[in-house]
Amino acid sequence: MTAPAQLTGGGRDPSGAAHRRRGTDVRRFLLVPLLVVTLAGCSFLGQDIPCTLADADSGVSAVWRPTDFGGRDAARIRLCVDGTCEERTSGSPDDPFASLSVRLPDDIGSSTVQVRLTVTSAKSGDTVVEDTVRAGLTEQHPNGTSCPPAVRTATFHAHPDQGLTSPEGINLQK
């Protein structure tokens, strides 16, 4: 026969409640580490954290307010990066912003590229804005640092007076 369980006050526990509490404490002690490992995705055991499936491309982009370049499609925006060019019209003044991107090779590996912006009037063909800059590319990891893809990007504001400027602080609202 087993000895009756002792209460902390020194008395006896005729119901056996203390013995049941000890059993519960042991189970908690065993379950808490198991729960932590499960919630951590077993990364403690050397397994990788699952990657998301977001896709991205390396590229250089320019954004602008269509109203900065006149009426509907009043200008042609041409963006060139290391000799590869994309072109489009300035857009509708009803749109808060427009953009244009030049895709770069996945294995660009370079930290800087030559970027040229040319804005011409659709009506006269005159050059309204012309600017060239060396752009430092920033490495991006849309799915996290340990997950592919790794892409390199740069973004500019196509400004009607200053050419290619930082997009920081640009108000793309009407």
ROSE-4610 file (N, C-alpha, C; in Angstrom, 1 decimal, always signed):
// ROSE-4610
residu = [M/M/M/T/T/T/A/A/A/P/P/P/A/A/A/Q/Q/Q/L/L/L/T/T/T/G/G/G/G/G/G/G/G/G/R/R/R/D/D/D/P/P/P/S/S/S/G/G/G/A/A/A/A/A/A/H/H/H/R/R/R/R/R/R/R/R/R/G/G/G/T/T/T/D/D/D/V/V/V/R/R/R/R/R/R/F/F/F/L/L/L/L/L/L/V/V/V/P/P/P/L/L/L/L/L/L/V/V/V/V/V/V/T/T/T/L/L/L/A/A/A/G/G/G/C/C/C/S/S/S/F/F/F/L/L/L/G/G/G/Q/Q/Q/D/D/D/I/I/I/P/P/P/C/C/C/T/T/T/L/L/L/A/A/A/D/D/D/A/A/A/D/D/D/S/S/S/G/G/G/V/V/V/S/S/S/A/A/A/V/V/V/W/W/W/R/R/R/P/P/P/T/T/T/D/D/D/F/F/F/G/G/G/G/G/G/R/R/R/D/D/D/A/A/A/A/A/A/R/R/R/I/I/I/R/R/R/L/L/L/C/C/C/V/V/V/D/D/D/G/G/G/T/T/T/C/C/C/E/E/E/E/E/E/R/R/R/T/T/T/S/S/S/G/G/G/S/S/S/P/P/P/D/D/D/D/D/D/P/P/P/F/F/F/A/A/A/S/S/S/L/L/L/S/S/S/V/V/V/R/R/R/L/L/L/P/P/P/D/D/D/D/D/D/I/I/I/G/G/G/S/S/S/S/S/S/T/T/T/V/V/V/Q/Q/Q/V/V/V/R/R/R/L/L/L/T/T/T/V/V/V/T/T/T/S/S/S/A/A/A/K/K/K/S/S/S/G/G/G/D/D/D/T/T/T/V/V/V/V/V/V/E/E/E/D/D/D/T/T/T/V/V/V/R/R/R/A/A/A/G/G/G/L/L/L/T/T/T/E/E/E/Q/Q/Q/H/H/H/P/P/P/N/N/N/G/G/G/T/T/T/S/S/S/C/C/C/P/P/P/P/P/P/A/A/A/V/V/V/R/R/R/T/T/T/A/A/A/T/T/T/F/F/F/H/H/H/A/A/A/H/H/H/P/P/P/D/D/D/Q/Q/Q/G/G/G/L/L/L/T/T/T/S/S/S/P/P/P/E/E/E/G/G/G/I/I/I/N/N/N/L/L/L/Q/Q/Q/K/K/K]
num = [1/1/1/2/2/2/3/3/3/4/4/4/5/5/5/6/6/6/7/7/7/8/8/8/9/9/9/10/10/10/11/11/11/12/12/12/13/13/13/14/14/14/15/15/15/16/16/16/17/17/17/18/18/18/19/19/19/20/20/20/21/21/21/22/22/22/23/23/23/24/24/24/25/25/25/26/26/26/27/27/27/28/28/28/29/29/29/30/30/30/31/31/31/32/32/32/33/33/33/34/34/34/35/35/35/36/36/36/37/37/37/38/38/38/39/39/39/40/40/40/41/41/41/42/42/42/43/43/43/44/44/44/45/45/45/46/46/46/47/47/47/48/48/48/49/49/49/50/50/50/51/51/51/52/52/52/53/53/53/54/54/54/55/55/55/56/56/56/57/57/57/58/58/58/59/59/59/60/60/60/61/61/61/62/62/62/63/63/63/64/64/64/65/65/65/66/66/66/67/67/67/68/68/68/69/69/69/70/70/70/71/71/71/72/72/72/73/73/73/74/74/74/75/75/75/76/76/76/77/77/77/78/78/78/79/79/79/80/80/80/81/81/81/82/82/82/83/83/83/84/84/84/85/85/85/86/86/86/87/87/87/88/88/88/89/89/89/90/90/90/91/91/91/92/92/92/93/93/93/94/94/94/95/95/95/96/96/96/97/97/97/98/98/98/99/99/99/100/100/100/101/101/101/102/102/102/103/103/103/104/104/104/105/105/105/106/106/106/107/107/107/108/108/108/109/109/109/110/110/110/111/111/111/112/112/112/113/113/113/114/114/114/115/115/115/116/116/116/117/117/117/118/118/118/119/119/119/120/120/120/121/121/121/122/122/122/123/123/123/124/124/124/125/125/125/126/126/126/127/127/127/128/128/128/129/129/129/130/130/130/131/131/131/132/132/132/133/133/133/134/134/134/135/135/135/136/136/136/137/137/137/138/138/138/139/139/139/140/140/140/141/141/141/142/142/142/143/143/143/144/144/144/145/145/145/146/146/146/147/147/147/148/148/148/149/149/149/150/150/150/151/151/151/152/152/152/153/153/153/154/154/154/155/155/155/156/156/156/157/157/157/158/158/158/159/159/159/160/160/160/161/161/161/162/162/162/163/163/163/164/164/164/165/165/165/166/166/166/167/167/167/168/168/168/169/169/169/170/170/170/171/171/171/172/172/172/173/173/173/174/174/174]
x = [+0.8/+0.0/+0.9/+0.5/+1.3/+0.9/+1.9/+1.7/+0.8/+0.0/-0.9/+0.0/-0.5/+0.2/+0.2/+1.3/+1.4/+1.0/+0.3/+0.0/+1.2/+1.3/+2.4/+2.2/+1.0/+0.8/+1.2/+1.6/+2.0/+0.9/-0.3/-1.4/-1.5/-2.4/-2.7/-3.8/-3.7/-4.7/-5.5/-6.6/-7.4/-8.0/-8.2/-8.8/-7.9/-6.6/-5.6/-5.4/-5.9/-5.8/-4.4/-3.5/-2.1/-1.4/-1.8/-1.2/-1.7/-2.9/-3.4/-2.8/-2.5/-1.9/-0.5/+0.3/+1.6/+1.6/+0.6/+0.5/+0.3/-0.5/-0.8/+0.4/+1.2/+2.4/+3.4/+3.5/+4.5/+4.0/+2.8/+2.3/+2.5/+2.3/+2.6/+4.1/+5.0/+6.4/+6.8/+6.1/+6.5/+5.8/+4.6/+3.9/+4.5/+4.9/+5.4/+6.5/+7.6/+8.7/+8.2/+7.3/+6.7/+5.9/+5.2/+4.4/+5.3/+6.4/+7.3/+7.9/+8.4/+9.0/+7.9/+6.7/+5.7/+5.4/+5.3/+5.0/+6.1/+7.3/+8.5/+8.7/+7.8/+8.0/+9.1/+9.5/+10.6/+11.9/+12.1/+13.3/+14.5/+14.2/+15.2/+15.8/+15.1/+15.6/+16.4/+16.7/+17.4/+16.6/+15.3/+14.5/+14.4/+14.3/+14.1/+12.8/+12.7/+11.4/+10.8/+9.5/+8.9/+8.9/+9.2/+9.2/+7.9/+7.6/+6.3/+6.7/+5.7/+5.9/+5.7/+6.0/+6.0/+7.0/+6.7/+7.6/+8.0/+9.2/+9.7/+10.7/+10.9/+11.9/+12.9/+14.1/+15.1/+14.6/+14.8/+14.4/+14.6/+14.5/+14.5/+13.2/+12.6/+11.2/+11.3/+10.3/+10.1/+8.6/+8.2/+6.8/+6.7/+5.4/+5.2/+3.7/+3.3/+1.9/+1.6/+0.7/+0.4/+0.1/-0.5/-0.8/+0.5/+1.6/+2.9/+3.3/+2.8/+3.3/+2.2/+1.1/+0.1/-1.2/-1.9/-3.2/-3.1/-4.2/-4.2/-3.1/-2.2/-1.1/-0.4/-0.1/+0.5/+2.0/+2.6/+4.1/+4.4/+5.5/+6.0/+7.2/+7.1/+8.1/+9.0/+10.3/+11.2/+12.2/+12.3/+13.3/+14.2/+15.5/+16.5/+17.5/+17.8/+18.8/+19.8/+21.0/+22.2/+21.8/+21.1/+20.8/+19.5/+18.8/+17.5/+16.4/+15.5/+14.5/+13.1/+12.2/+10.8/+10.2/+9.0/+8.4/+6.9/+6.3/+4.8/+4.4/+3.1/+2.6/+2.4/+2.3/+2.3/+1.0/+0.0/-1.2/-2.3/-3.3/-4.5/-4.4/-4.8/-4.7/-5.7/-6.6/-7.6/-6.9/-5.8/-5.0/-4.1/-4.0/-3.1/-1.6/-1.3/+0.1/+0.3/+1.4/+1.7/+3.2/+3.5/+4.9/+5.3/+6.6/+7.3/+8.5/+8.7/+9.8/+10.6/+11.9/+12.8/+13.3/+12.9/+13.3/+14.8/+15.5/+16.9/+17.1/+18.2/+18.5/+18.5/+18.0/+18.0/+19.4/+20.4/+21.8/+22.6/+21.9/+22.5/+23.8/+23.8/+25.0/+25.7/+25.4/+26.0/+25.4/+26.2/+25.6/+25.1/+25.6/+25.2/+24.9/+23.9/+23.5/+23.3/+23.5/+23.2/+21.7/+21.1/+19.7/+19.5/+18.7/+18.4/+16.9/+16.4/+15.0/+14.9/+14.0/+13.7/+12.2/+11.7/+10.3/+10.2/+9.3/+9.1/+7.6/+7.4/+6.0/+5.4/+4.2/+3.5/+3.0/+2.8/+2.3/+3.4/+4.5/+5.6/+6.8/+6.9/+8.1/+9.3/+9.2/+10.3/+10.6/+11.9/+12.3/+12.0/+11.2/+10.7/+11.7/+12.1/+13.0/+14.0/+15.3/+16.3/+17.3/+17.5/+18.4/+19.0/+20.3/+21.0/+21.6/+21.5/+22.1/+22.7/+23.7/+24.1/+23.3/+22.6/+21.8/+22.4/+22.4/+22.8/+21.6/+21.8/+20.7/+20.6/+19.4/+19.2/+18.8/+19.4/+19.0/+17.7/+16.7/+15.5/+15.2/+14.6/+14.2/+12.7/+11.8/+10.4/+9.9/+10.6/+10.1/+11.0/+11.8/+12.7/+14.1/+15.1/+16.5/+17.0/+16.4/+16.9/+16.1/+15.2/+14.4/+14.6/+14.5/+14.5/+13.2/+13.2/+14.3/+15.0/+16.2/+16.9/+17.0/+16.4/+16.3/+17.0/+17.4/+18.0/+17.1/+16.8/+15.9/+16.3/+15.8/+15.9/+14.7/+14.2/+13.0/+13.3/+12.7/+12.9/+11.6/+11.5/+10.4/+10.8/+10.0/+10.3/+9.7/+10.5/+10.1/+10.1/+9.1/+9.0/+10.1/+10.7/+11.7/+13.1/+13.2/+14.4/+14.9/+14.1/+14.5/+14.3/+15.3/+15.2/+15.6/+14.6/+14.8/+14.4/+14.7/+14.3/+12.8/+12.2/+10.7/+10.3/+11.2/+10.8/+10.0/+8.9/+8.1/+7.2/+7.3/+6.4/+5.0/+4.1/+2.7/+2.0/+1.6/+1.0/-0.5/-1.0/-2.4/-2.7/-4.0/-4.4/-4.4]
y = [-1.2/+0.0/+1.2/+2.3/+3.5/+4.4/+5.2/+6.2/+7.3/+7.9/+9.0/+10.2/+11.0/+12.2/+13.3/+14.0/+15.1/+16.4/+17.2/+18.6/+19.5/+20.6/+21.5/+21.9/+21.9/+22.4/+21.3/+20.1/+19.0/+18.0/+18.3/+17.4/+16.3/+15.4/+14.3/+14.8/+14.2/+14.5/+13.3/+13.1/+11.9/+11.7/+12.8/+12.6/+12.2/+12.4/+12.1/+13.2/+14.4/+15.5/+15.9/+15.9/+16.3/+15.3/+14.1/+13.1/+13.4/+13.8/+14.1/+15.4/+16.4/+17.6/+17.3/+16.5/+16.1/+15.5/+14.7/+14.0/+15.1/+16.1/+17.2/+18.0/+18.3/+19.0/+18.3/+17.0/+16.2/+16.3/+16.2/+16.3/+17.7/+18.7/+20.1/+20.2/+19.7/+19.7/+19.1/+18.0/+17.3/+17.9/+18.5/+19.1/+20.4/+21.3/+22.6/+22.6/+21.8/+21.7/+21.2/+20.2/+19.7/+20.8/+21.6/+22.6/+23.7/+24.1/+25.1/+24.6/+23.3/+22.8/+22.8/+22.4/+22.4/+23.8/+24.8/+26.1/+26.8/+26.4/+26.9/+26.2/+25.4/+24.7/+23.7/+23.2/+22.2/+22.8/+24.1/+24.7/+24.4/+24.0/+23.6/+22.3/+21.5/+20.2/+20.3/+21.6/+21.7/+21.8/+21.8/+21.9/+23.4/+23.7/+25.0/+25.6/+26.9/+27.6/+27.6/+27.3/+27.2/+28.6/+28.6/+29.9/+30.2/+31.4/+31.8/+31.7/+32.0/+31.8/+33.1/+34.2/+35.5/+35.6/+36.1/+36.2/+37.6/+37.9/+39.2/+39.2/+40.3/+40.5/+41.6/+41.4/+42.5/+43.6/+44.9/+45.9/+47.3/+48.3/+49.7/+50.3/+51.1/+51.6/+53.1/+53.8/+55.2/+55.4/+56.3/+56.6/+58.1/+58.5/+59.9/+60.2/+61.4/+61.9/+62.3/+61.7/+62.1/+63.6/+64.2/+65.6/+66.4/+65.9/+66.6/+66.8/+66.0/+66.1/+66.5/+67.2/+67.8/+66.9/+67.1/+66.4/+64.9/+64.3/+62.8/+62.5/+61.6/+61.1/+62.2/+63.3/+64.5/+64.3/+63.3/+63.1/+61.6/+61.3/+59.9/+59.8/+58.8/+58.6/+57.4/+57.6/+56.5/+56.3/+55.1/+54.7/+53.7/+53.9/+53.0/+52.6/+51.4/+50.9/+50.1/+50.5/+49.8/+49.4/+50.3/+50.0/+49.3/+48.8/+48.2/+49.3/+49.5/+50.6/+50.1/+50.9/+50.7/+52.1/+52.2/+53.5/+53.3/+54.4/+54.5/+56.0/+56.2/+57.6/+58.0/+59.3/+59.8/+59.3/+59.0/+58.5/+59.5/+59.1/+59.9/+60.8/+62.1/+62.9/+62.4/+61.5/+61.0/+59.9/+59.4/+58.4/+59.1/+58.7/+59.3/+59.2/+58.1/+57.9/+56.9/+56.9/+56.0/+55.5/+54.4/+53.9/+53.1/+52.9/+52.2/+51.5/+50.3/+49.5/+48.8/+48.7/+48.0/+46.8/+45.7/+44.4/+44.2/+43.7/+43.4/+41.9/+41.4/+39.9/+39.4/+38.2/+37.6/+37.6/+37.4/+37.3/+38.6/+39.7/+41.0/+41.2/+40.8/+40.7/+42.1/+43.0/+44.4/+45.2/+46.1/+46.9/+48.3/+48.7/+49.9/+49.8/+50.5/+50.5/+52.0/+52.2/+53.5/+53.6/+54.6/+54.9/+56.2/+56.1/+57.4/+57.6/+58.8/+59.1/+60.2/+60.0/+61.0/+61.1/+62.4/+62.7/+63.6/+63.2/+64.1/+64.5/+65.6/+66.1/+65.3/+64.7/+64.0/+64.9/+66.1/+67.1/+67.5/+68.0/+68.6/+67.7/+66.7/+65.8/+66.4/+67.6/+68.2/+67.5/+67.4/+66.8/+67.8/+67.3/+68.0/+67.8/+66.6/+66.2/+65.2/+65.4/+64.4/+64.3/+63.1/+63.0/+61.6/+61.5/+60.3/+60.2/+59.0/+58.8/+57.4/+57.2/+55.9/+55.5/+54.3/+53.9/+52.7/+52.8/+51.6/+50.7/+49.5/+48.5/+48.0/+47.8/+47.3/+45.8/+44.9/+43.5/+43.4/+42.7/+42.4/+40.9/+40.5/+39.1/+39.1/+39.0/+39.1/+37.9/+36.8/+35.7/+35.5/+36.4/+36.3/+36.0/+36.4/+36.3/+35.0/+33.9/+32.6/+31.9/+32.6/+32.0/+32.7/+32.0/+32.6/+33.3/+34.3/+34.8/+35.9/+36.2/+37.4/+38.3/+39.5/+40.4/+41.7/+42.5/+43.8/+44.8/+45.9/+46.9/+48.3/+49.3/+50.7/+51.4/+52.4/+53.1/+54.6/+55.3/+56.8/+57.5/+58.8/+59.6/+60.4/+60.3/+61.0/+62.4/+63.4/+64.7/+65.6/+66.4/+67.2/+68.3/+68.7/+69.7/+69.2/+68.2/+67.7/+66.4/+65.8/+64.5/+63.3/+62.5/+61.3/+61.7/+61.6/+61.9/+60.8/+60.9/+59.9/+59.9/+58.7/+58.6/+58.9/+59.1/+59.4/+60.7/+60.6/+61.8/+62.2/+61.5/+61.8/+61.5/+62.5/+62.4/+62.0/+60.7/+60.2/+60.3/+61.3/+61.5/+62.7/+62.7/+63.8/+65.1]
z = [+0.0/+0.0/+0.0/-0.8/-0.9/+0.3/+0.6/+1.6/+1.1/+2.0/+1.5/+1.2/+0.2/-0.2/+0.9/+0.9/+1.9/+1.3/+2.1/+1.7/+2.2/+1.7/+2.1/+3.5/+4.0/+5.4/+6.4/+5.9/+6.8/+7.1/+6.7/+7.0/+5.9/+6.1/+5.1/+4.2/+2.9/+1.9/+1.7/+2.4/+2.3/+0.9/+0.1/-1.2/-2.3/-2.1/-3.1/-4.1/-3.8/-4.8/-5.0/-4.0/-4.2/-5.2/-5.2/-6.1/-7.5/-7.7/-9.0/-9.5/-8.6/-9.0/-9.5/-8.8/-9.3/-10.6/-10.9/-12.2/-13.3/-13.0/-13.9/-14.1/-13.1/-13.2/-14.1/-14.0/-14.8/-16.3/-16.5/-17.9/-18.5/-17.7/-18.2/-18.5/-17.6/-17.8/-19.1/-19.5/-20.7/-22.0/-21.8/-22.9/-23.4/-22.5/-22.8/-23.8/-23.6/-24.6/-26.0/-25.9/-27.2/-27.9/-27.2/-27.8/-28.4/-27.7/-28.2/-29.5/-29.6/-30.8/-31.9/-31.6/-32.7/-33.2/-32.3/-32.8/-33.5/-33.2/-33.9/-35.3/-35.7/-37.0/-37.0/-35.9/-35.8/-36.3/-36.3/-36.8/-35.8/-34.6/-33.7/-34.1/-34.9/-35.3/-36.7/-37.1/-38.4/-39.6/-39.5/-40.7/-41.1/-42.4/-42.9/-42.6/-42.5/-42.4/-43.8/-43.9/-45.3/-45.9/-47.2/-48.0/-48.6/-48.7/-49.4/-50.9/-51.8/-53.2/-54.0/-53.3/-54.0/-55.1/-56.2/-57.3/-57.5/-58.0/-58.2/-59.4/-60.0/-61.1/-60.7/-61.1/-61.0/-62.0/-61.6/-62.6/-62.0/-62.9/-62.5/-62.9/-62.0/-62.2/-62.0/-62.7/-62.5/-62.3/-61.4/-61.1/-61.3/-61.7/-61.8/-61.7/-61.5/-61.6/-63.0/-63.7/-65.1/-65.3/-64.2/-64.3/-64.4/-64.0/-64.1/-65.6/-66.5/-67.9/-68.8/-68.3/-69.1/-69.2/-70.3/-70.4/-70.7/-71.1/-71.4/-72.4/-72.0/-72.9/-73.6/-72.9/-73.5/-73.7/-73.1/-73.2/-73.4/-73.9/-74.0/-73.1/-72.2/-71.2/-71.7/-71.7/-72.2/-71.1/-70.6/-69.5/-70.0/-70.0/-70.5/-69.4/-69.3/-68.3/-69.0/-69.0/-69.7/-71.1/-71.9/-73.3/-73.5/-72.5/-72.7/-72.3/-73.2/-73.0/-73.0/-72.3/-72.3/-72.4/-73.1/-73.3/-73.1/-72.7/-72.6/-72.6/-72.7/-72.6/-71.2/-71.0/-69.6/-68.8/-69.5/-68.8/-68.7/-68.0/-67.8/-66.6/-66.6/-65.4/-64.4/-64.8/-63.8/-62.9/-63.3/-62.5/-61.6/-60.3/-59.4/-59.7/-60.3/-60.7/-61.8/-62.5/-63.5/-63.3/-63.9/-63.8/-65.0/-65.0/-66.1/-65.6/-66.0/-65.5/-66.6/-66.4/-67.3/-66.5/-67.0/-66.4/-66.6/-65.6/-65.7/-65.7/-66.2/-66.1/-64.7/-64.5/-63.1/-62.5/-63.3/-62.8/-63.0/-62.8/-63.0/-62.2/-61.0/-60.2/-60.0/-60.8/-60.7/-59.6/-59.1/-58.0/-58.5/-59.7/-60.3/-61.8/-62.3/-63.7/-64.2/-65.5/-66.1/-66.4/-66.0/-66.2/-66.9/-68.0/-68.8/-68.9/-68.6/-68.7/-69.8/-70.8/-71.8/-71.8/-71.7/-71.8/-73.0/-73.9/-75.1/-75.2/-75.8/-76.0/-77.1/-76.8/-77.9/-79.0/-78.7/-79.7/-80.6/-80.1/-80.9/-81.1/-80.3/-80.4/-79.7/-79.1/-78.4/-77.1/-76.7/-75.5/-74.3/-73.4/-72.2/-71.0/-70.8/-69.7/-70.3/-69.9/-70.2/-69.0/-68.5/-67.4/-67.4/-67.0/-66.9/-65.5/-64.8/-63.5/-63.5/-62.5/-62.2/-61.0/-61.1/-60.0/-59.3/-58.0/-57.1/-57.0/-57.2/-57.1/-55.7/-55.2/-53.8/-53.9/-53.2/-53.2/-52.4/-52.9/-52.3/-52.2/-51.1/-50.9/-50.5/-51.5/-51.2/-50.3/-50.3/-49.5/-48.2/-47.9/-46.7/-47.2/-46.3/-46.7/-47.1/-46.6/-46.9/-48.0/-48.7/-49.7/-51.0/-52.1/-53.5/-53.8/-54.6/-55.4/-54.7/-55.1/-54.7/-56.0/-55.9/-57.0/-56.7/-57.7/-57.5/-58.1/-57.4/-57.9/-57.6/-58.3/-58.0/-58.5/-57.8/-58.2/-58.1/-59.1/-59.2/-59.4/-59.1/-59.4/-60.7/-61.7/-63.0/-62.8/-62.4/-62.0/-63.3/-63.5/-64.7/-64.8/-63.7/-63.8/-63.4/-62.6/-62.0/-62.6/-63.4/-64.0/-63.0/-62.9/-62.0/-60.6/-59.7/-58.3/-57.4/-56.1/-55.2/-55.1/-55.0/-54.8/-53.4/-52.5/-51.1/-51.0/-50.3/-50.1/-51.2/-52.3/-53.4/-53.0/-53.3/-53.0/-54.3/-54.4/-55.6/-55.6/-54.8/-54.8/-55.8/-56.2/-57.1/-56.5]
